[in-house]
Amino acid sequence: MNLNEPIGAALLFVGVWIFVCYLTGVLGGWHDLARTYRHPETFDGKQWRFQSGQMRLLLGMNNALTVGVNSHGLYLAVFVPFRVGYPPLLVPWGDLSVCTGKFLFWKYFEFRFRQAPHVYLRLSASLVDKMRVAVGNAWPIDRSAIAPF
């Protein structure tokens, strides 16, 4: 047995993993968001881990998303094994607009971003209700708002 084969296979796997993570970050719009909203510090606020969301081009983030809120804004991070090309983000409340939507039985809120208006993030209505309660009066987004930037 040649020891180079397992090493080569492992390197190929890692290379493909990095490429796919990076590519989905570009296609989904996370890279566009990171240009403005990158948040390298630790986040201080209420967080919900292992959440699902959907971004541009129907890119699903199934149980890999951490969503957080505080008085400053919306925090987004991706589970560590998938974080290549997905730096944590903090989007100020003033840079967000939202509209409600429904697909079959899934009720969601679609967030749009002032600095990247072509990018969206859809989160379940049940999660958004928890987020809204957690920030109380700091929640600046009116549920009836339907027009993105």
C-alpha positions as CSV (number, residue, x, y, z in Angstrom):
1,M,0.0,0.0,0.0
2,N,1.3,3.4,-1.0
3,L,1.1,6.0,1.8
4,N,0.9,8.8,-0.7
5,E,-2.6,7.8,-1.9
6,P,-4.4,8.6,1.4
7,I,-2.5,11.9,1.7
8,G,-3.3,12.8,-1.9
9,A,-7.0,11.9,-1.3
10,A,-7.1,14.0,1.9
11,L,-5.5,17.0,0.1
12,L,-7.9,16.6,-2.8
13,F,-10.9,16.5,-0.4
14,V,-9.7,19.6,1.5
15,G,-9.1,21.4,-1.8
16,V,-12.5,20.6,-3.1
17,W,-14.1,21.5,0.3
18,I,-12.4,25.0,0.2
19,F,-13.4,25.5,-3.4
20,V,-17.1,24.6,-2.9
21,C,-17.4,26.7,0.3
22,Y,-15.8,29.7,-1.4
23,L,-17.9,29.3,-4.6
24,T,-21.2,29.1,-2.6
25,G,-20.2,32.2,-0.7
26,V,-19.7,34.1,-3.9
27,L,-22.8,32.8,-5.6
28,G,-25.0,33.2,-2.6
29,G,-23.9,36.8,-1.9
30,W,-22.1,36.3,1.4
31,H,-18.9,37.8,-0.1
32,D,-20.7,40.9,-1.2
33,L,-22.0,41.3,2.4
34,A,-18.6,40.7,3.9
35,R,-17.1,43.7,2.0
36,T,-19.2,46.0,4.2
37,Y,-20.5,44.1,7.2
38,R,-17.6,41.8,8.3
39,H,-17.5,41.5,12.1
40,P,-14.2,40.1,13.3
41,E,-14.9,40.5,17.0
42,T,-16.9,38.3,19.3
43,F,-20.6,39.0,19.2
44,D,-22.4,40.1,22.3
45,G,-26.1,39.4,22.0
46,K,-28.8,36.7,21.8
47,Q,-27.8,33.9,19.4
48,W,-29.6,30.9,17.8
49,R,-27.2,28.3,16.4
50,F,-27.8,25.6,13.8
51,Q,-30.5,27.6,12.0
52,S,-31.4,27.4,8.3
53,G,-31.7,30.2,5.8
54,Q,-31.8,30.7,2.1
55,M,-29.7,33.2,0.1
56,R,-29.6,34.3,-3.5
57,L,-29.7,31.6,-6.2
58,L,-31.6,29.4,-3.7
59,L,-28.5,28.6,-1.8
60,G,-29.6,26.8,1.3
61,M,-27.8,27.1,4.6
62,N,-29.4,24.1,6.3
63,N,-28.6,24.0,10.1
64,A,-25.3,25.7,9.5
65,L,-26.2,29.3,10.3
66,T,-25.8,31.2,13.6
67,V,-28.2,34.1,13.8
68,G,-27.9,36.7,16.5
69,V,-29.4,40.1,17.4
70,N,-28.5,42.9,19.7
71,S,-29.3,46.6,19.8
72,H,-26.7,47.3,17.0
73,G,-28.0,44.9,14.4
74,L,-28.3,41.4,12.9
75,Y,-25.4,39.0,13.4
76,L,-24.7,36.1,10.9
77,A,-22.1,33.4,11.1
78,V,-21.7,30.0,9.5
79,F,-20.8,26.8,11.4
80,V,-17.0,26.5,11.6
81,P,-16.5,23.6,9.1
82,F,-18.3,25.6,6.5
83,R,-16.8,29.0,7.4
84,V,-14.2,29.1,4.6
85,G,-15.2,32.2,2.7
86,Y,-17.9,33.0,5.2
87,P,-16.6,35.5,7.7
88,P,-19.0,36.5,10.5
89,L,-21.2,39.6,9.7
90,L,-22.9,42.3,11.7
91,V,-25.5,44.3,9.8
92,P,-26.7,47.5,11.4
93,W,-30.5,47.7,11.7
94,G,-30.5,50.8,9.6
95,D,-29.1,48.9,6.6
96,L,-31.9,46.3,6.6
97,S,-35.2,46.1,5.0
98,V,-37.6,43.2,5.2
99,C,-40.6,41.8,3.6
100,T,-42.7,38.7,4.4
101,G,-43.2,35.8,2.0
102,K,-44.6,32.3,1.8
103,F,-43.6,29.3,-0.3
104,L,-46.0,26.4,0.0
105,F,-46.2,25.9,3.8
106,W,-43.0,27.9,4.7
107,K,-43.5,31.4,6.0
108,Y,-40.4,33.5,5.9
109,F,-39.0,37.0,6.2
110,E,-36.7,38.2,3.5
111,F,-33.9,40.6,4.6
112,R,-32.3,42.9,2.1
113,F,-29.1,44.9,2.7
114,R,-28.5,48.5,1.8
115,Q,-24.9,48.0,0.8
116,A,-25.6,44.9,-1.3
117,P,-29.2,45.3,-2.5
118,H,-29.1,42.3,-4.9
119,V,-28.4,39.9,-2.0
120,Y,-31.2,38.6,0.2
121,L,-31.5,36.2,3.2
122,R,-34.7,34.4,4.0
123,L,-35.2,33.2,7.6
124,S,-38.2,31.4,9.0
125,A,-41.0,33.5,10.5
126,S,-40.7,31.6,13.8
127,L,-37.0,32.5,14.1
128,V,-37.7,36.1,13.2
129,D,-40.4,36.3,15.9
130,K,-37.9,35.2,18.5
131,M,-35.3,37.7,17.2
132,R,-37.9,40.5,17.4
133,V,-38.8,39.6,21.0
134,A,-35.1,39.4,22.0
135,V,-34.2,42.9,20.9
136,G,-37.5,44.5,22.1
137,N,-37.6,48.2,21.3
138,A,-34.4,48.1,19.4
139,W,-36.2,46.2,16.6
140,P,-36.4,48.8,13.9
141,I,-38.1,46.8,11.2
142,D,-41.9,47.1,10.8
143,R,-43.4,43.8,9.9
144,S,-45.6,45.5,7.3
145,A,-42.6,46.9,5.4
146,I,-42.6,45.3,2.0
147,A,-40.3,47.4,-0.1
148,P,-36.6,46.6,-0.2
149,F,-34.1,49.3,-0.8
